[in-house]
Amino acid sequence: MSPNISRRVLLRAGTGTLAAGLLAACAVTKSGNVTTITINVAEIRDYGQAGLNAVSTILSIAALASAIGSPAVGIINVADTALSAALTSFSTAAGSTLTISYDDTNWKSRVDSILSALTKVEDDLSMAMTGVSTKVSGTDLSDASTALNALGTIISAFRALLDSVAVRRSIRPIVNAAPSRTQVQQALKVLGVTAG
């Protein structure tokens, strides 16, 4: 299994700045008074797949899944199914498109639904792991924490990307610090996603 990466360590280097690599995931063009925000489709797909892989990774640890119990696993699976549906809807609509316009209400809704579903998956996994932290071995818990921390990094990157879009539209402070591109790539690697 990959080395244990704490969420704080992954975020520390990027705190307070928007990493240049992350901003490569979107582009801004202006024509007269119209500003268009374009987002990399592969980036969004990778983030969604990372969430699906986090669930698979954590629930594949038999001792952890057993300790969590069927009701909690069922709740996690519902969140996983919602994420899968949001990602499928997005991917089907995007097809072979390389970029989308986040200004378009339809695309904004699809992208936001993936982020919302990712956040729900993270919350459910975190709650389940917290509830069984004293019932499973340190190794199993460490492996699951590594996956959960990597998912947290992906969600932070996703939120920072969308914050960067909002910041470019209006003058307001950045709410979410962006992890560096290297941190995001490491988190994707931990979750078995080859960046598209």
C-alpha positions as CSV (number, residue, x, y, z in Angstrom):
1,M,0.0,0.0,0.0
2,S,1.1,3.6,-0.5
3,P,2.8,5.4,2.3
4,N,0.5,7.1,4.8
5,I,-0.1,10.7,3.7
6,S,-1.8,13.0,6.2
7,R,-4.3,15.4,4.9
8,R,-2.5,18.3,6.7
9,V,0.8,17.4,5.0
10,L,-0.8,17.2,1.6
11,L,-2.5,20.6,2.1
12,R,0.3,22.4,4.0
13,A,2.4,23.3,0.9
14,G,-0.6,24.7,-1.0
15,T,-2.3,26.6,1.9
16,G,-3.1,30.2,1.0
17,T,-2.2,30.0,-2.7
18,L,-3.8,28.7,-5.8
19,A,-1.3,26.3,-7.3
20,A,-0.3,27.1,-10.9
21,G,-0.8,23.5,-12.0
22,L,-4.4,23.5,-10.7
23,L,-5.2,26.6,-12.6
24,A,-4.1,24.8,-15.8
25,A,-7.3,22.8,-15.3
26,C,-9.3,25.8,-16.3
27,A,-9.0,28.7,-18.7
28,V,-10.6,32.1,-18.8
29,T,-11.4,34.0,-22.0
30,K,-13.0,37.4,-22.3
31,S,-14.8,38.8,-25.3
32,G,-16.2,42.3,-24.6
33,N,-18.2,42.0,-21.4
34,V,-18.6,38.2,-21.6
35,T,-16.1,36.1,-19.6
36,T,-16.1,32.4,-20.4
37,I,-14.6,29.8,-17.9
38,T,-13.5,26.6,-19.5
39,I,-12.8,23.5,-17.4
40,N,-10.8,20.4,-18.4
41,V,-13.2,17.5,-18.7
42,A,-10.5,14.9,-17.9
43,E,-9.8,16.6,-14.6
44,I,-13.4,16.4,-13.5
45,R,-13.6,12.7,-14.5
46,D,-10.4,11.9,-12.6
47,Y,-11.8,13.6,-9.5
48,G,-15.0,11.6,-9.7
49,Q,-13.1,8.3,-10.3
50,A,-10.9,9.0,-7.3
51,G,-14.0,9.1,-5.1
52,L,-15.3,5.8,-6.5
53,N,-11.9,4.2,-6.0
54,A,-11.7,5.5,-2.4
55,V,-14.9,3.7,-1.6
56,S,-13.7,0.5,-3.3
57,T,-10.3,0.7,-1.5
58,I,-11.7,1.3,1.9
59,L,-14.5,-1.3,1.7
60,S,-12.1,-3.9,0.3
61,I,-10.3,-3.9,3.7
62,A,-12.3,-6.9,5.0
63,A,-11.7,-6.2,8.7
64,L,-12.8,-2.6,8.3
65,A,-15.9,-3.4,6.2
66,S,-16.9,-6.0,8.8
67,A,-16.4,-3.6,11.7
68,I,-18.3,-0.8,9.9
69,G,-21.3,-3.2,9.6
70,S,-23.9,-3.7,6.9
71,P,-26.1,-0.6,7.7
72,A,-23.1,1.8,7.4
73,V,-21.7,0.0,4.4
74,G,-25.2,0.4,2.8
75,I,-25.1,4.1,3.5
76,I,-21.7,4.4,1.9
77,N,-22.8,2.4,-1.1
78,V,-25.8,4.7,-1.6
79,A,-23.3,7.7,-1.7
80,D,-21.1,5.7,-4.0
81,T,-24.0,5.0,-6.4
82,A,-25.0,8.7,-6.4
83,L,-21.4,9.6,-7.3
84,S,-21.3,7.0,-10.0
85,A,-24.5,8.3,-11.5
86,A,-23.3,11.9,-11.4
87,L,-20.0,10.9,-13.0
88,T,-21.8,8.8,-15.7
89,S,-24.2,11.7,-16.5
90,F,-21.3,14.1,-16.8
91,S,-19.2,11.7,-18.9
92,T,-22.1,10.8,-21.2
93,A,-22.8,14.4,-21.8
94,A,-19.2,15.3,-22.3
95,G,-18.4,12.4,-24.6
96,S,-15.0,13.1,-26.2
97,T,-15.1,16.8,-25.4
98,L,-11.9,18.1,-23.9
99,T,-13.2,21.1,-22.2
100,I,-16.6,22.5,-21.1
101,S,-17.9,25.9,-20.3
102,Y,-18.6,26.2,-16.6
103,D,-20.7,29.3,-17.4
104,D,-23.3,27.0,-19.0
105,T,-26.0,26.2,-16.4
106,N,-26.2,22.6,-17.5
107,W,-22.5,22.0,-17.1
108,K,-22.3,23.9,-13.9
109,S,-25.1,21.7,-12.5
110,R,-23.3,18.5,-13.6
111,V,-19.9,19.5,-12.2
112,D,-21.4,20.7,-8.9
113,S,-23.3,17.4,-8.6
114,I,-20.0,15.5,-8.8
115,L,-18.4,17.7,-6.1
116,S,-21.5,17.3,-3.9
117,A,-21.5,13.5,-4.3
118,L,-17.7,13.3,-3.6
119,T,-18.2,15.3,-0.4
120,K,-21.0,13.0,0.7
121,V,-18.8,9.9,0.0
122,E,-16.0,11.5,2.0
123,D,-18.3,12.4,4.9
124,D,-19.8,8.9,5.0
125,L,-16.5,7.1,4.9
126,S,-15.0,9.4,7.6
127,M,-18.0,8.8,9.9
128,A,-17.8,5.1,9.4
129,M,-14.0,5.0,10.0
130,T,-14.3,7.2,13.1
131,G,-16.9,4.8,14.6
132,V,-14.7,1.8,14.2
133,S,-11.2,3.2,14.8
134,T,-10.7,1.2,18.0
135,K,-12.0,-2.0,16.5
136,V,-9.6,-2.6,13.6
137,S,-5.9,-3.1,13.4
138,G,-3.6,-0.1,13.1
139,T,-2.4,-1.3,9.6
140,D,-5.9,-1.6,8.3
141,L,-6.9,1.8,9.7
142,S,-3.7,3.3,8.3
143,D,-4.4,2.0,4.8
144,A,-8.0,3.3,4.9
145,S,-6.8,6.6,6.3
146,T,-4.4,7.0,3.4
147,A,-7.2,6.5,0.9
148,L,-9.5,8.9,2.8
149,N,-6.8,11.5,3.1
150,A,-6.1,11.3,-0.6
151,L,-9.8,11.8,-1.3
152,G,-9.7,14.8,1.0
153,T,-6.9,16.3,-1.2
154,I,-8.9,15.6,-4.3
155,I,-11.9,17.4,-2.9
156,S,-9.8,20.3,-1.8
157,A,-8.4,20.6,-5.3
158,F,-11.9,20.4,-6.8
159,R,-13.2,23.1,-4.5
160,A,-10.2,25.3,-5.1
161,L,-10.8,24.9,-8.9
162,L,-14.4,26.0,-8.6
163,D,-13.4,28.8,-6.1
164,S,-10.9,30.0,-8.8
165,V,-13.8,30.3,-11.2
166,A,-15.8,32.3,-8.8
167,V,-12.9,34.6,-7.9
168,R,-12.3,35.3,-11.6
169,R,-15.9,36.4,-11.9
170,S,-16.0,38.7,-9.0
171,I,-13.6,40.2,-6.5
172,R,-13.8,38.0,-3.4
173,P,-11.3,36.1,-1.2
174,I,-10.3,32.6,-2.0
175,V,-12.2,30.3,0.4
176,N,-10.4,27.0,-0.2
177,A,-6.6,26.6,-0.4
178,A,-5.4,24.5,-3.4
179,P,-3.1,21.6,-2.9
180,S,-0.2,21.7,-5.3
181,R,-0.4,19.8,-8.6
182,T,2.2,17.3,-7.2
183,Q,0.0,16.7,-4.2
184,V,-3.1,16.2,-6.4
185,Q,-1.2,13.8,-8.6
186,Q,0.1,11.8,-5.6
187,A,-3.5,11.6,-4.2
188,L,-4.8,10.4,-7.6
189,K,-2.0,7.8,-7.6
190,V,-2.9,6.6,-4.1
191,L,-6.5,6.1,-5.3
192,G,-5.4,4.3,-8.5
193,V,-6.3,7.0,-11.0
194,T,-4.0,7.8,-13.9
195,A,-4.5,11.5,-14.5
196,G,-6.2,12.0,-17.9
